[in-house]
Amino acid sequence: MRAIAQIRKELDEAAEARRKLRRSTSPGDAVRLVEQARGLDERIAALWVELRSAKAHVRSGPRESIIRSARAEERFNRDIRTRKSA
């Protein structure tokens, strides 16, 4: 997993590239500019997902341990409901 600072830096760079791209108006290159903007939008969205994941990892630990804990809690709650209804 990459460092949060590294992800933020790349996110800032991609956002700045997108801003510059959107400011450039070249009538002959409209299709190319739209494709580049779409690619940057997708990259920025992926970086946001990665950033949220990295923050969750720092806050709560690895994804696998979070899932394991959630499943254990769900089993516990299911057992409690079963015992109450019995």
SULHU-V43948 format. One record per pair of residues at least 12 apart in sequence whose C-alpha atoms are under 8 Angstrom apart, sorted by sequence separation. I is the first residue (numbers start at 1). GAP is how many residues later the second one is. If there is no record, write none. Layout:
I,GAP  I,GAP
This chain:
21,12  21,15  22,15  21,16  18,19  18,22  17,23  18,23  15,25  14,26  14,29  15,29  14,30  11,33  11,36  10,37  11,37  7,40  7,43  8,43  7,44  4,47  4,50  3,51  4,51  2,52  1,53
